């Protein structure tokens, strides 16, 4: 005959343990390899302007020359009007590569023509500019 007693979970899986909130994770304690993997998904402007300001460990990874083998300074907006000097940012990125830059540097400049209100996109190779 079947037992009529009610089922209760074993003590190791009690409801209080199942409902326990997760502890917050400290992003500063991530291994450098993982931080690098995360940062390589950002463009160079995002690294220079935001990611390196997260914490010391992220700044250390951001300064590593291996992060600067490919420099992507493409932007979707008018960063000049936001106070960013793209030429200075490019110089910082090239300096951080410490000669390890593998891909040529291209900057896409987007301008809005006042007369036609059309967006123009002009790729410009600025690597030669940075050498001067």
N, C-alpha and C positions, 0 to 999 in steps of 0.2 A: 504494500500500500504506500502511496506517496506521502511524503511528509508535508504537514500543513504549516510548518514554520516559514517565516518570511526570509528572503535573501538579504544579507547585508554584505557590502563589499569588504574585502580584507582590509585590515588596519593600514596597510601600506598605500592604499588608494582611497583614503577617506575623502569626503567632499571638500573638507577644508584644504586639503593638499591639492585637489584638482582645481579649485578656484583661486589658488594662491597667485597673486599678480607677479609678473616677471620683474626682475630687478632691472633698473635702467642700465644700459650698456655704455661703457666709457669709450668713445671713439678714439681717444688719445692712446689707448692701450692696444689698438690693432697692430698686428705685425707690419713692418715696413713694406713687405711684398704685397700685402692686401691693400694698404693705403695707396701704393703705386698703381695697382690694378684699378682702383676706383678713380684715381686722378687722371689716368690715361684716357678716360672717357670724356674728359672735359677739354675745351679748347684752351689755348695758351692764355687768353685774356681772362677766362674764369679762374685759372690757376693763379695768375699774378694778382688778380683783384679780390678774390674771395677765399679760395681753398687754402692758400698758404697762411691765412689769418685765423684758421680754425684753432690750432694749438701748436705747441712746439714740435711735436712729432710729425705733424703734417707739414710744417714749414721745413723741417729737415729733409723730408722726402721731396718736397717741391724744389729744393735747392740742389738736389742730386743731378749731375749732368746727364744721366741716363733718361731723365724725364724730358729732356730737351733735344732728343735726336730728331724729332719731327716737330716743327713749330707751325701751329695753325692759328693765324691771327685773323681769320675770316670773321666778320661780324655782320649781324643782321640789322643793325641800327646805326644811328649817327652818334658814335661814341665821342666824337670831338665835341659835340654840343653838351655832353654829359661831363665834360672836364677831363677826359682821357686823352693823353698824347700818345698816339699809336706808334710814332717813331721811337719815342723813349721806351715804350713797352717792348718793341721789337729788339731794341738794343739790349735790354735786360735779358730777354729770352735767348738771344744769340750769345751773350756773355755767359749765361748759365750753362750753355751747351759745352763750353770749354773746348771748342774745336770738334765736338762729336756730332755736329749737325749732319744728318744723312740725307735729308730731303731739302730741295731748294725751297726758299721761303717766298711765299706769294701772299699778297695782301689784297683782298677784294675791297675796293672802296665803293660805297654806295652813296650816290648823291641824288637829291631831288631837284629837278630843274624847275625853277620858279615859273617860267613861262609856260611850259607844257605839263607840269605836274607829273612827269613820268619818272620812274626810278631807273637810273642808269647804273650799270655795274661794269666797272673797269678793272680787270685783273692787272696788277702791276708788279713786276718783279723788283723787289726792293733790296735784294741781297747785295747788289752792287752799291746801292746807296749807303748801306750800313758799313761797308768796307772803307768808305771815305772818311 
